[in-house]
């Protein structure tokens, strides 16, 4: 099989197993002839600051490696939130061709595309390994491309990290009544669940959370994983950290590319970018898993209490979540298609998930 064919096959959906052979191929690409044979210079606005480990660091990894593997022909220059467009406007900017690509958390656009939070991180959903199986080998990728086709966008999964914290609350959560009346920043479908429980939910970009907590315009917030929340300084305002992240069992980021800009590229260039994103997913996940335990141990030293939600509270949250999901599915056909696909795969995957892995309490810390 020719090198061109191998790259094209990778671009059509090979997963992490192919990345090892891709590493070998990259050496010959750098030392041999130029692969893309076209100059790509893309401005890429970011939804999050570029230093957030696992969440946005994959875009730097992607940019650096595409530049290296193409001999400088492919260059993605990324811009911090707000430098080009506000975080919540990235999808529209890419769709309209104002910028050829953007890197974002697609759940921000749930107001116009209700199914997107099922891709960016949904409550009581899959963990990263199962999600990747569903996305790459199941219906996930094809359905997402169908969703974005109407928006003139080609989407690529470019980052995945594990569960978030459930949020920063002034007081421990011991029952669902403790949520009622709170003014809270909460994203995605989890926010709709908390609204169902009587909270006043708002959406605020990550860069504004510290000031919002400090000025007490919100009572509580969630944003991301322990290491990322620490980068934002949330532990300096509130000392009670609630876990686990029932509302987002994973978080993804996607590279959204204007469809016209994508279609103009040569197949070799498209294959390189697709392969680059798949590699960035792996690298970002490793970075994230490495960072979280360190952050939690630092929290312990600094007097932050990492509260684990009682199982009865989690079970009640799951009941409310299922009601919210079913209500959303009844209102949007694509949401129902994606949700049904995810639920069917989770049920299918459960025999492996429950029997193949050791129970959680076999993996202990002291």
LUMFIPA-581323 format. One record per residue (C-alpha): x, y, z negated. Coordinates in Angstrom, 3 decimals. Layout:
! LUMFIPA-581323
X  Y  Z
...
//
This chain:
! LUMFIPA-581323
0.000  0.000  0.000
1.366  3.425  0.910
2.075  6.133  -1.652
-0.711  8.219  -0.166
-3.188  5.368  -0.632
-2.060  4.794  -4.219
-2.586  8.441  -5.090
-5.980  8.495  -3.422
-7.053  5.406  -5.386
-5.979  7.073  -8.607
-8.011  10.124  -7.724
-11.111  7.955  -7.180
-11.244  6.917  -10.800
-8.342  4.790  -12.055
-7.976  5.059  -15.811
-5.141  4.999  -18.321
-3.825  1.622  -17.169
-2.820  3.256  -13.901
-0.866  6.008  -15.614
2.082  3.759  -16.332
2.577  3.037  -12.636
1.917  6.722  -11.974
4.877  7.588  -14.201
7.108  5.484  -11.998
5.660  7.092  -8.873
6.306  10.580  -10.239
10.058  10.067  -10.198
10.048  9.365  -6.473
7.667  12.250  -5.872
9.936  14.755  -7.557
13.084  13.517  -5.899
11.581  12.853  -2.476
9.397  14.727  -0.066
6.813  17.251  -1.232
3.535  15.472  -1.884
0.871  18.102  -1.521
2.538  20.132  1.218
0.233  23.017  0.353
0.558  25.876  -2.084
-2.011  25.960  -4.889
-2.073  28.982  -7.174
-5.081  28.862  -9.498
-6.033  31.242  -12.269
-7.708  29.189  -15.001
-9.616  30.926  -17.827
-9.760  29.034  -21.135
-12.648  28.746  -23.572
-10.285  28.212  -26.542
-6.822  29.533  -27.451
-4.161  27.455  -25.705
-2.378  26.321  -28.904
-5.240  24.270  -30.391
-3.829  20.762  -30.689
-5.568  18.162  -28.548
-8.341  20.584  -27.620
-6.481  22.966  -25.318
-2.866  21.773  -25.434
-3.733  19.302  -22.625
-4.074  22.219  -20.202
-0.431  23.166  -20.801
0.578  19.531  -20.329
-1.445  19.411  -17.102
-0.032  22.688  -15.792
3.587  21.796  -16.549
3.363  18.326  -15.041
1.539  19.363  -11.880
4.184  22.004  -11.266
6.970  19.471  -11.801
5.488  16.611  -9.800
4.677  18.853  -6.830
8.012  20.641  -6.808
6.262  23.905  -7.679
3.582  23.645  -5.003
0.726  23.211  -7.516
0.607  25.882  -10.204
-2.266  26.357  -12.623
-1.847  29.564  -14.607
-4.128  29.548  -17.612
-5.402  32.624  -19.447
-6.463  32.973  -23.065
-10.164  33.421  -23.950
-11.507  36.759  -22.799
-8.493  37.720  -20.659
-10.387  36.932  -17.469
-13.917  36.101  -18.606
-15.639  35.493  -21.971
-15.631  31.825  -23.071
-19.368  31.392  -22.546
-19.182  32.631  -18.930
-16.586  30.232  -17.518
-19.034  27.906  -15.765
-20.750  30.758  -13.929
-17.421  32.331  -12.951
-16.249  29.048  -11.418
-19.606  28.319  -9.804
-19.655  31.722  -8.108
-16.042  31.441  -6.956
-14.727  34.309  -9.070
-12.046  31.906  -10.239
-11.122  28.572  -8.658
-11.147  26.679  -11.960
-11.830  26.962  -15.684
-11.086  24.850  -18.737
-13.949  24.679  -21.213
-16.165  22.849  -23.666
-19.132  22.156  -21.408
-21.611  22.110  -24.302
-21.529  25.903  -24.256
-23.821  25.723  -21.213
-26.548  23.619  -22.820
-28.973  26.511  -22.384
-28.949  26.073  -18.608
-27.973  22.379  -18.378
-29.433  20.499  -21.380
-27.559  17.248  -20.635
-24.084  18.742  -21.056
-23.794  18.326  -24.854
-24.095  14.579  -24.312
-20.745  14.890  -22.516
-19.021  17.378  -24.798
-19.817  15.596  -28.065
-23.177  14.429  -29.383
-24.358  13.343  -32.848
-24.148  9.674  -33.821
-22.697  8.898  -30.411
-19.717  6.876  -29.218
-16.180  7.067  -30.533
-13.474  8.013  -27.980
-12.507  4.490  -26.778
-16.108  3.540  -26.018
-16.814  6.944  -24.471
-13.866  6.568  -22.090
-15.121  3.141  -21.045
-18.597  4.553  -20.370
-17.201  7.608  -18.575
-14.627  5.959  -16.316
-16.086  2.480  -15.833
-19.789  3.126  -16.410
-22.215  5.821  -15.272
-20.628  8.790  -17.021
-18.371  10.277  -14.364
-20.827  9.865  -11.491
-23.692  11.397  -13.463
-21.593  14.400  -14.505
-20.532  15.003  -10.908
-24.198  14.855  -9.890
-25.095  17.376  -12.591
-22.449  19.861  -11.463
-22.961  19.372  -7.746
-25.952  21.723  -7.880
-23.664  24.325  -9.489
-21.003  24.107  -6.765
-18.527  22.589  -9.251
-16.312  19.511  -9.338
-15.814  18.489  -13.021
-12.891  16.511  -14.440
-12.534  15.164  -17.967
-9.250  16.651  -19.152
-9.226  16.231  -22.939
-10.773  14.045  -25.611
-10.291  14.130  -29.369
-11.904  12.227  -32.210
-14.622  13.288  -34.659
-14.798  16.790  -36.038
-15.346  17.768  -39.614
-19.017  18.266  -40.416
-18.283  21.819  -41.484
-17.242  24.283  -44.158
-19.923  24.808  -46.805
-19.701  26.883  -49.968
-21.338  24.057  -51.931
-21.284  20.265  -51.484
-24.101  18.712  -49.447
-25.779  16.056  -51.559
-29.210  16.005  -49.881
-30.767  17.417  -46.744
-32.508  20.181  -48.722
-29.084  21.759  -49.271
-29.068  22.710  -45.566
-32.383  24.560  -45.618
-32.042  28.333  -45.283
-28.318  28.373  -44.498
-27.017  30.735  -41.839
-24.629  28.479  -40.012
-22.528  28.364  -36.876
-23.113  24.966  -35.323
-22.637  23.813  -31.746
-24.434  21.466  -29.411
-27.220  19.073  -30.339
-26.065  19.037  -33.948
-27.200  22.646  -34.168
-30.696  21.653  -33.062
-30.738  18.978  -35.767
-29.885  21.549  -38.431
-32.573  23.879  -37.089
-35.007  21.015  -37.550
-33.857  20.912  -41.194
-34.490  24.612  -41.743
-31.083  26.173  -41.109
-30.621  29.363  -39.110
-28.152  28.318  -36.420
-26.014  30.655  -34.341
-23.255  30.143  -31.766
-19.994  32.064  -32.272
-16.678  31.557  -30.399
-13.921  29.994  -32.459
-11.821  33.140  -32.495
-14.561  35.051  -34.337
-15.302  32.506  -37.074
-12.823  33.748  -39.677
-14.219  37.277  -39.618
-17.809  36.010  -39.639
-17.159  33.969  -42.779
-15.159  36.748  -44.391
-17.903  39.304  -43.758
-20.545  36.757  -44.841
-22.555  37.131  -41.648
-22.741  33.315  -41.801
-22.817  31.040  -44.844
-21.198  27.990  -43.286
-19.624  26.813  -40.071
-18.224  23.897  -38.136
-15.717  24.200  -35.356
-13.412  21.267  -34.753
-11.017  18.814  -36.377
-9.056  19.440  -39.594
-5.834  20.516  -37.862
-7.639  22.941  -35.556
-9.809  24.390  -38.327
-6.610  25.002  -40.273
-5.116  26.890  -37.326
-8.152  29.171  -37.446
-7.713  29.746  -41.200
-11.186  28.551  -42.164
-9.780  26.918  -45.317
-8.711  30.350  -46.552
-12.344  31.427  -46.900
-14.163  28.247  -47.999
-12.703  25.387  -50.036
-15.377  22.723  -49.495
-14.863  20.721  -46.303
-17.622  18.273  -45.396
-16.897  15.064  -43.474
-17.420  12.990  -41.345
-18.373  14.715  -38.099
-21.746  13.052  -37.600
-22.722  15.806  -35.172
-19.741  15.245  -32.842
-18.152  11.822  -32.924
-15.772  13.137  -30.287
-15.057  16.364  -28.452
-14.161  16.716  -24.795
-12.884  19.521  -22.616
-13.227  19.606  -18.848
-11.473  21.244  -15.961
-14.231  22.714  -13.812
-13.199  23.423  -10.220
-15.129  25.436  -7.668
-16.430  22.911  -5.135
-15.358  24.925  -2.111
-11.840  25.343  -3.505
-11.746  21.619  -4.286
-12.919  20.511  -0.865
-10.281  22.652  0.849
-7.488  20.710  -0.852
-5.717  17.856  0.836
-6.520  14.387  -0.546
-3.003  14.138  -1.996
-3.464  17.336  -3.982
-6.865  16.257  -5.290
-5.406  12.913  -6.338
-2.573  14.605  -8.218
-4.928  16.899  -10.120
-7.313  14.042  -10.995
-4.388  11.902  -12.131
-2.979  14.853  -14.076
-6.223  15.277  -16.008
-6.373  11.577  -16.829
-2.825  11.765  -18.146
-3.683  14.915  -20.126
-6.593  13.077  -21.783
-4.184  10.450  -23.091
-1.550  12.958  -24.209
-4.036  15.251  -25.939
-5.676  12.385  -27.811
-2.287  11.208  -29.096
-1.393  14.744  -30.217
-4.712  15.090  -31.999
-4.560  11.775  -33.855
-1.022  12.619  -34.960
-2.041  16.009  -36.374
-5.178  15.196  -38.384
-3.763  13.245  -41.360
-1.109  15.898  -41.916
-3.774  18.603  -42.025
-5.933  16.665  -44.493
-2.983  16.080  -46.828
-2.157  19.791  -46.687
-5.754  20.572  -47.588
-5.418  18.329  -50.649
-2.315  20.214  -51.806
-4.084  23.560  -51.335
-7.157  22.664  -53.374
-9.560  22.069  -50.512
-12.124  19.395  -51.320
-12.810  17.050  -48.408
-16.293  15.812  -49.261
-17.613  12.645  -47.630
-21.338  12.810  -47.007
-23.299  10.156  -48.919
-24.580  7.343  -46.704
-28.269  8.104  -47.503
-27.737  11.649  -46.179
-26.094  10.305  -43.020
-28.977  7.861  -42.471
-31.502  10.683  -42.785
-29.492  12.855  -40.418
-29.494  9.990  -37.918
-33.296  9.767  -38.079
-33.690  13.483  -37.442
-31.091  13.300  -34.671
-32.955  10.538  -32.843
-36.150  12.584  -32.989
-34.359  15.630  -31.562
-32.751  13.530  -28.813
-36.057  11.931  -27.849
-37.758  15.349  -27.746
-35.009  16.722  -25.488
-35.207  13.667  -23.226
-38.935  14.168  -22.814
-38.323  17.688  -21.501
-35.422  17.106  -19.085
-35.068  14.233  -16.623
-31.273  14.369  -16.338
-30.859  14.505  -20.110
-32.974  11.359  -20.296
-30.878  9.602  -17.630
-27.603  10.356  -19.409
-28.974  9.553  -22.871
-30.459  6.263  -21.652
-27.164  5.306  -20.031
-25.234  6.101  -23.221
-27.663  4.252  -25.480
-27.645  1.181  -23.253
-23.862  1.104  -23.179
-23.604  1.633  -26.954
-25.935  -1.309  -27.503
-23.916  -3.420  -25.079
-20.572  -2.308  -26.568
-21.718  -2.936  -30.159
-20.899  -6.648  -30.069
-17.271  -5.752  -29.408
-17.210  -2.677  -31.638
-18.636  -4.535  -34.644
-16.825  -7.869  -34.250
-13.561  -6.955  -32.566
-12.244  -4.313  -34.958
-11.352  -4.596  -38.625
-13.781  -2.914  -41.030
-12.810  0.636  -41.983
-11.805  -0.288  -45.529
-8.932  -2.447  -44.254
-7.171  0.769  -43.244
-6.670  2.582  -46.534
-4.622  5.506  -47.817
-3.348  6.334  -51.279
//
